[in-house]
Every structure is written in structure tokens, then in C-alpha cells.
Amino acid sequence: MPREKIQLPTRETLNSLFAYDPVEGELTYKKKRRGRGSIKPGDKAGVKQPNGYYTVMVNKHRYYVHRLIWFMCHGTNPELVDHIDGDRDNNRIENLISTTMGDYKRDRLEIRDAQIERDAQEYIS
């Protein structure tokens, strides 16, 4: 059964709330926001979750920061947005890729198998 596609805010809404720095790969707030703490323009947007991804609240819905960055830059809402290097802190647009769940699982298995092979070689050495 395919996953339900995530409904994102409009690009206009996102661009009014956030600025994206492609060099640093950071999403920052454009406006002061009410709520927990004091959010000022220029503050980094997103809270790191236990799974390592950053999320941000928009219109009472939580979204992954890397997915919003992809949508702001490309205007598409793919099934899945992945980090090429596996580093969930690295949200530079050149490190994000549109993929499918099947490809994602295959890629993660290949990365895991390569890590196991490297660990085994280090143990043997």
C-alpha cells in the first residue's frame, strides 16, 4: 500500500516564513514568532528530533525541514526526500535527493553492508 502524500504549505507561505541559506543548508525564520521561547528573525528553524531529523511547525502541523527545503527550492513534493551522505544535519540542497521508499530501503541496505565490511576489515587488521 503506497504511503499517503504529505500535504505541504504553499511555497508562498514557506517563503514568507523562512529564508534558506544554500551554503550553510539552514532554514531560518524571517519574522518574529510567538509561542515557546522567543524566536527572532535569523534564528535557525527546526528542532532536532530523536530520529535525527529536524522538524518545524507551520500552521499547527509538523514538517521535516529537509522536505520543506526541497519544496522551496524545487517546487515538487516527492514521495521521499533523502540525505545523500546520510547526515541528517546536512540540509544543503545538493545533499538532498528525491527518491522512492523502495530505492531508499535499497540504498540504506547498501550503506549498512558497506559499513559492516569496513568494520570487519578494521577488526582483521
C-alpha positions in Angstrom: 0.0 0.0 0.0 1.6 3.3 -1.0 2.2 6.0 1.5 -0.2 8.9 1.6 1.4 12.0 0.1 2.2 14.7 2.7 0.3 17.9 2.0 2.7 20.8 2.3 2.0 24.6 2.9 2.3 26.7 -0.3 5.7 27.9 -1.4 4.4 31.4 -0.9 3.7 30.6 2.8 7.0 29.0 3.3 8.9 31.8 1.6 7.1 34.4 3.8 8.1 32.5 7.0 11.5 31.2 6.2 14.8 32.0 4.4 17.0 29.3 3.1 20.8 29.6 3.0 22.1 27.0 0.4 25.7 27.4 1.5 25.0 26.5 5.2 22.0 24.4 4.4 20.0 26.2 7.1 16.4 27.3 7.2 15.9 30.5 9.3 13.0 32.5 10.4 12.1 35.7 8.6 9.7 37.0 11.2 9.3 37.1 15.0 7.1 34.2 16.1 5.0 33.8 19.2 5.0 30.5 21.1 7.6 28.7 23.1 10.7 30.8 23.6 11.5 33.9 21.8 12.0 33.4 18.0 13.6 36.3 16.2 14.4 36.8 12.5 17.5 35.0 11.6 17.1 32.2 14.2 17.6 28.7 12.9 14.3 27.0 12.3 13.7 23.5 13.4 14.0 21.2 16.4 16.2 18.1 16.3 14.0 15.0 16.9 15.2 11.7 18.4 15.4 10.2 14.9 18.0 12.8 14.0 15.8 14.8 11.6 14.8 18.5 12.2 11.2 19.5 12.2 9.4 22.8 12.3 5.7 23.7 12.9 3.8 25.5 10.2 0.0 26.2 10.7 -0.1 23.7 13.6 1.4 20.9 11.5 4.9 19.5 12.0 7.1 19.1 8.9 10.6 17.8 8.2 12.9 20.7 7.5 14.7 18.9 4.7 11.4 18.3 2.9 10.4 22.0 3.2 13.8 23.0 1.8 13.3 20.6 -1.2 9.9 22.0 -1.8 11.1 25.7 -1.5 13.9 25.1 -4.0 12.3 22.7 -6.5 8.6 23.2 -6.2 7.9 19.5 -6.1 6.7 17.2 -3.3 8.2 13.8 -3.9 7.4 10.6 -2.1 10.6 10.8 -0.1 13.5 13.3 0.3 16.7 11.7 1.4 20.1 12.9 2.5 22.7 11.6 0.0 25.5 11.4 2.6 23.2 10.0 5.3 24.0 13.1 7.5 20.6 14.4 8.7 22.3 17.6 9.8 23.4 18.4 6.3 20.4 20.1 4.6 22.3 21.7 1.8 20.2 21.3 -1.4 23.0 19.4 -3.2 22.9 16.8 -0.5 19.1 16.2 -0.8 17.6 13.8 -3.4 14.1 12.9 -4.4 13.6 9.2 -4.1 11.1 6.4 -3.5 10.7 4.2 -0.4 11.9 1.2 -2.4 15.1 3.0 -3.5 15.6 4.4 0.0 15.5 1.0 1.6 17.8 -0.5 -1.0 20.3 2.4 -0.6 20.2 2.1 3.2 21.0 -1.7 3.0 23.9 -1.0 0.7 25.3 1.6 3.1 24.8 -0.8 6.0 26.5 -3.7 4.2 29.5 -1.4 3.2 29.8 -0.3 6.9 29.8 -3.9 8.1 32.5 -4.7 5.5 34.7 -1.7 6.6 34.2 -2.7 10.3 35.3 -6.3 9.5 38.4 -5.1 7.7 39.4 -2.9 10.6 38.9 -5.8 13.0 41.0 -8.1 10.9 43.8 -5.5 10.6 
